[in-house]
Each structure stands twice: as structure tokens, then as C-alpha cells.
Amino acid sequence: MSYNTILFEEKNGIAYITINQPKSLNALNTEVLTELGQAVQTIKESETIKVVILTGAGEKSFVAGANIVEMSTKNAKEGQVFSLLGNRIFEALATLDQPSIAAVNGFALGGGCELAMSCDLRIASENALFGQPEVGLGITPGFGGTQRLARIVGIAKAKELIYTASNIKAAEAERIGLVNKVVPQEELMAEAEKLAGKILKQSQTAVQKAKIAIDLGIELPLHRAVEVEAEMFGNLFATEDQKEGMAAFVEKRKPEFTGK
């Protein structure tokens, strides 16, 4: 499939998605969102893609936000439709079987911060800047920011950042748990690929079950969440990867997982 606004590549089990609109600082408009959704669907249907790395073109911006020019003319109904479009695509990304890594290079504001939070893990360059500045535009975050930010950094910190429209630098984002690691700009993609490589060495079946247990369990009371964990744990004992992983441990060798 060819794209106008994103770049898509698969290599060695990794899908690379690059928002490729550097002149607009990779801002999200309807076309970008639609093509991102198409790429996510391709990944969902793939049997060879195991990890996703998502980034933005250029060194200034991951995604600077949703396209304000496009949004400025919308009425109430159109605004809701735009929000639902973004949320549907971001949720599809968040619920992929494959783990996803946001390689955040520069601005991750508004929809950009929300896109990064839709990934499982976030690596940021030292020049990255995060924020949900929407209330300064007379709106709220519309692509899941009010929900995902609170779940990642806690309700009080999320309210502070959203209510004040404050932006925070990469080091602060790491301190509050919004990003996993901060690295120099020139090391960003290598660090993301290093993290992806560590994931690829594991049982992909087990990784996927762990993702389900975490993402589903966080929405449930603890007594129900541990039941979900037990179900995922038990299901894995019917897999070839479980047999291979434990046999390799007993035999003191590296396992050779097949994802089955």
C-alpha cells in the first residue's frame, strides 16, 4: 500500500511507521489519521511483524498536535466526529497484539502526546517536549489524553498538566513516568531498535499474553485482574514456547522460540 503522509517499512520483524509531514511539524489531520489507521490494520493482519516503532520525520517534532487549521472551522458535531476518528485509530494501535514503541523526537504536544501514550513504551530524545495544551485553545484533549495521561502519571499530575496547559521537557517526563528512557537525539532510533530487539528475543506468545493481562487488568478490580493474569498464565502452558522456554532453562541453553 502506498501512503501520502506516512512512511511504512517492515524489517526483521519490526514495523516502522513515520509520520512524514515535517513542514507542518507532523501535525495530525484527517488524511494522516486515516493513513495511520490503514498502517495499523496492516500490522494487525501481519504474521511477520512482532514489534512496532512509531516516530516522526525530522529532528524537531514527533507530532506537534492535531492540525489546528483544520479543526478551527469545525462545529460541535464535526468536532466530535474528529475526536472519535482519532480515538478509534489510537485505540487500534494501543490494542495491537504486537508491542509498540514511540520514538519521540522533539515536540509531542496535544495529539502527539496522545499518540505516544497509545504506544506501550516511549523512548524520548533529549529535545523532546510533552504536553496537552488544549485548554489554552478552548478545548479539551480529544484523542484520549484525559484518560491515558491519568492512567500513566496519576490523576493529580494529569490534572495539573491539562488544567495549566503546561509543557514538560524529556527529563521531567521520564521522572513522572511518562517516558521510559531519555537519550541523545542521535541515539534515539538505535535505542528504540535495541529495546525492540530485546522484546524480539522473548516468546512473542508470552509477550502478547502479558500485554493482555496488563492492559485488561488495569481496568478491573484487583481480585478480577489477577484472575485474568491466571487465565493468561495457564493458557501459555498449552504452547510450544512454554515447553521450549522451560526446557532451555533446565538444559542451560538459550531458548529457540517459535511463537506457537
C-alpha positions as CSV (number, residue, x, y, z in Angstrom):
1,M,0.0,0.0,0.0
2,S,1.3,3.5,-0.8
3,Y,0.9,6.5,1.5
4,N,1.0,10.2,1.1
5,T,1.6,11.3,4.7
6,I,3.4,8.5,6.4
7,L,6.3,6.1,5.7
8,F,5.8,2.4,6.4
9,E,8.5,-0.2,6.4
10,E,8.9,-3.7,7.7
11,K,12.3,-5.1,8.5
12,N,13.5,-8.0,10.6
13,G,10.1,-8.4,12.4
14,I,9.8,-4.7,13.1
15,A,7.3,-2.3,11.5
16,Y,8.5,1.3,11.3
17,I,5.8,4.0,11.0
18,T,7.0,7.5,10.4
19,I,4.6,10.5,10.4
20,N,6.0,12.2,7.3
21,Q,4.8,15.8,7.3
22,P,7.8,17.7,8.6
23,K,6.7,21.1,7.1
24,S,3.7,21.0,9.4
25,L,5.8,19.5,12.3
26,N,3.9,16.2,11.6
27,A,0.6,17.6,12.7
28,L,-2.3,15.2,12.6
29,N,-5.1,15.9,10.1
30,T,-7.8,13.6,8.7
31,E,-5.6,12.2,6.0
32,V,-2.7,11.5,8.4
33,L,-5.0,9.8,10.8
34,T,-6.7,7.7,8.1
35,E,-3.4,6.5,6.7
36,L,-2.1,5.8,10.2
37,G,-5.2,3.7,10.7
38,Q,-4.5,1.8,7.5
39,A,-0.9,1.1,8.6
40,V,-2.2,-0.2,12.0
41,Q,-4.6,-2.5,10.2
42,T,-1.8,-3.9,8.1
43,I,0.2,-4.6,11.2
44,K,-2.8,-6.3,12.9
45,E,-3.2,-8.6,9.9
46,S,0.5,-9.4,9.6
47,E,2.0,-12.7,10.7
48,T,5.6,-11.5,10.5
49,I,5.5,-8.2,12.3
50,K,6.4,-8.6,16.0
51,V,7.1,-5.1,17.2
52,V,6.2,-1.6,16.1
53,I,8.3,1.5,16.2
54,L,6.5,4.8,15.6
55,T,8.3,8.1,15.1
56,G,8.1,11.5,13.3
57,A,10.1,12.8,10.3
58,G,12.8,15.3,11.1
59,E,14.5,16.3,14.3
60,K,12.1,19.0,15.5
61,S,8.9,17.1,16.0
62,F,7.4,13.7,16.7
63,V,3.9,15.1,16.3
64,A,3.2,18.7,17.2
65,G,-0.5,18.1,17.7
66,A,-3.7,17.9,15.7
67,N,-3.9,20.3,12.8
68,I,-5.5,23.4,14.3
69,V,-6.2,25.0,10.9
70,E,-8.4,22.0,10.0
71,M,-10.0,22.0,13.5
72,S,-10.7,25.7,13.7
73,T,-13.7,25.6,11.3
74,K,-15.5,22.6,12.8
75,N,-18.9,22.8,14.5
76,A,-19.8,20.7,17.6
77,K,-20.8,17.6,15.7
78,E,-17.8,17.7,13.4
79,G,-15.5,18.1,16.4
80,Q,-17.0,15.0,18.0
81,V,-16.6,13.1,14.8
82,F,-12.9,14.1,14.5
83,S,-12.3,13.1,18.1
84,L,-13.9,9.7,17.6
85,L,-11.8,9.2,14.4
86,G,-8.6,9.8,16.3
87,N,-9.7,7.8,19.3
88,R,-10.7,4.8,17.1
89,I,-7.2,4.8,15.4
90,F,-5.3,5.3,18.6
91,E,-7.2,2.6,20.4
92,A,-6.5,0.2,17.4
93,L,-2.8,1.0,17.9
94,A,-3.0,0.5,21.7
95,T,-4.7,-2.8,21.4
96,L,-2.5,-4.4,18.7
97,D,-1.2,-7.8,19.7
98,Q,2.3,-6.5,18.9
99,P,4.1,-4.3,21.4
100,S,4.7,-0.7,20.2
101,I,7.4,1.8,20.9
102,A,7.1,5.5,20.4
103,A,10.5,7.1,19.5
104,V,9.7,10.7,20.4
105,N,11.9,13.2,18.6
106,G,11.0,16.7,19.5
107,F,7.5,18.1,20.0
108,A,4.9,15.6,21.4
109,L,2.1,18.0,22.1
110,G,-1.7,17.5,22.1
111,G,-2.4,14.7,19.7
112,G,1.3,14.0,19.5
113,C,1.4,13.3,23.3
114,E,-1.8,11.2,22.9
115,L,-0.3,9.2,20.1
116,A,2.9,8.5,22.1
117,M,0.7,7.4,25.0
118,S,-1.1,5.0,22.8
119,C,2.1,3.1,22.4
120,D,3.2,0.6,25.0
121,L,6.6,2.2,25.6
122,R,8.2,5.6,25.0
123,I,11.8,6.5,24.3
124,A,12.5,10.2,24.1
125,S,15.3,12.3,22.7
126,E,16.7,15.0,25.0
127,N,15.0,17.7,23.0
128,A,11.5,16.1,23.3
129,L,8.7,18.3,24.8
130,F,5.5,16.8,26.0
131,G,2.2,18.5,26.9
132,Q,-1.6,18.7,26.5
133,P,-2.1,22.4,25.7
134,E,-5.7,22.1,24.5
135,V,-7.4,24.1,27.2
136,G,-5.4,27.1,26.0
137,L,-7.2,26.7,22.7
138,G,-10.6,26.5,24.4
139,I,-11.0,22.7,24.0
140,T,-10.0,19.5,25.9
141,P,-7.7,16.8,24.8
142,G,-9.7,14.8,22.2
143,F,-7.7,11.7,21.3
144,G,-7.7,10.0,24.7
145,G,-5.4,12.4,26.6
146,T,-7.7,12.9,29.6
147,Q,-7.8,9.1,30.1
148,R,-4.4,7.8,29.1
149,L,-2.4,10.6,30.8
150,A,-4.2,10.0,34.1
151,R,-3.5,6.2,33.9
152,I,0.2,6.7,33.2
153,V,1.2,9.5,35.5
154,G,-1.6,9.6,38.0
155,I,-4.8,11.7,38.3
156,A,-3.3,14.6,40.2
157,K,-0.4,15.1,37.9
158,A,-2.5,14.7,34.8
159,K,-5.0,17.3,36.0
160,E,-2.1,19.7,36.7
161,L,-0.7,19.3,33.2
162,I,-4.0,19.5,31.4
163,Y,-5.6,22.3,33.5
164,T,-2.5,24.5,33.2
165,A,-1.7,23.6,29.5
166,S,1.9,23.1,30.7
167,N,4.6,21.6,28.6
168,I,7.4,19.5,30.2
169,K,10.8,18.5,29.0
170,A,12.0,15.0,28.4
171,A,13.8,14.7,31.8
172,E,10.6,15.7,33.7
173,A,8.6,13.3,31.5
174,E,10.9,10.5,32.5
175,R,10.8,11.5,36.2
176,I,7.0,11.2,36.3
177,G,6.9,8.0,34.3
178,L,5.5,9.4,31.0
179,V,8.6,8.1,29.2
180,N,10.7,5.0,29.8
181,K,14.1,6.5,28.8
182,V,15.7,9.7,27.5
183,V,18.7,9.5,25.1
184,P,20.6,12.0,22.9
185,Q,18.8,12.8,19.6
186,E,21.3,10.9,17.5
187,E,20.8,7.7,19.6
188,L,17.0,7.7,19.6
189,M,16.3,5.2,16.8
190,A,19.1,2.9,17.8
191,E,17.8,2.9,21.4
192,A,14.3,2.1,20.2
193,E,15.6,-0.7,18.0
194,K,17.7,-2.0,20.9
195,L,14.5,-2.2,23.0
196,A,12.6,-3.9,20.2
197,G,15.5,-6.4,19.8
198,K,15.2,-7.3,23.5
199,I,11.5,-7.9,23.0
200,L,12.0,-10.0,19.9
201,K,14.3,-12.4,21.8
202,Q,11.4,-13.4,24.1
203,S,8.4,-15.7,23.4
204,Q,6.1,-13.5,21.4
205,T,3.1,-15.6,22.6
206,A,4.1,-14.8,26.2
207,V,4.7,-11.1,25.4
208,Q,1.2,-10.8,23.9
209,K,-0.5,-12.6,26.8
210,A,1.4,-10.3,29.2
211,K,0.2,-7.3,27.3
212,I,-3.4,-8.5,27.6
213,A,-3.1,-9.1,31.3
214,I,-1.6,-5.7,31.9
215,D,-4.0,-3.7,29.7
216,L,-7.1,-5.5,30.6
217,G,-6.3,-5.9,34.3
218,I,-5.6,-2.2,34.9
219,E,-9.3,-1.5,34.2
220,L,-10.5,-4.2,36.7
221,P,-10.6,-4.5,40.5
222,L,-7.5,-6.4,41.7
223,H,-9.3,-9.6,42.5
224,R,-10.6,-9.8,38.9
225,A,-7.3,-8.6,37.4
226,V,-5.4,-11.5,39.0
227,E,-8.0,-13.9,37.6
228,V,-7.2,-12.5,34.1
229,E,-3.5,-13.0,34.8
230,A,-4.1,-16.6,35.9
231,E,-6.0,-17.3,32.7
232,M,-3.2,-15.9,30.5
233,F,-0.6,-17.8,32.6
234,G,-2.5,-21.0,32.3
235,N,-3.1,-20.7,28.6
236,L,0.6,-20.5,28.0
237,F,1.2,-24.0,29.4
238,A,-0.5,-25.3,26.2
239,T,2.1,-23.6,24.0
240,E,5.3,-24.9,22.4
241,D,7.1,-21.8,23.6
242,Q,6.4,-22.7,27.2
243,K,7.8,-26.1,26.7
244,E,10.9,-24.8,24.9
245,G,11.5,-22.0,27.4
246,M,11.4,-24.2,30.4
247,A,13.4,-27.0,28.7
248,A,16.1,-24.5,27.7
249,F,16.3,-23.2,31.3
250,V,16.7,-26.7,32.7
251,E,19.3,-27.6,30.0
252,K,21.1,-24.3,30.5
253,R,20.9,-23.1,26.9
254,K,19.2,-20.2,25.1
255,P,15.6,-20.9,24.0
256,E,14.5,-21.0,20.4
257,F,11.0,-19.6,20.4
258,T,8.6,-20.0,17.5
259,G,5.7,-18.0,18.8
260,K,3.5,-21.1,18.9
